[in-house]
Amino acid sequence: MAWEFLKPILTPNALATVQANPIILAYLLGWFLALIAVCLLAWYISFVTGKPYKKPKRPRKDGVEKKSFFDFGKN
């Protein structure tokens, strides 16, 4: 009767299965935790490597810096 706290979320048949073989619930929770960990790792890798790499600006031969369309109105 250790699994009675699951009664509101499980059907009677599912509760009987968990009570008879609780390792199934442990496997399910383990897989969920592993899936969450993999997703967090993938997010962290994409966050760290997703920063744009800026190209170094080469000076122009005539010494005038070329302005972008988005630099309009900036000093």
HELIX and SHEET records of a PDB file:
HELIX    1   1 GLU A    4  LEU A    6  5                                   3    
HELIX    2   2 PRO A   12  ALA A   20  1                                   9    
HELIX    3   3 ILE A   23  THR A   49  1                                  27    
HELIX    4   4 PHE A   69  ASP A   71  5                                   3    
END                                                                             
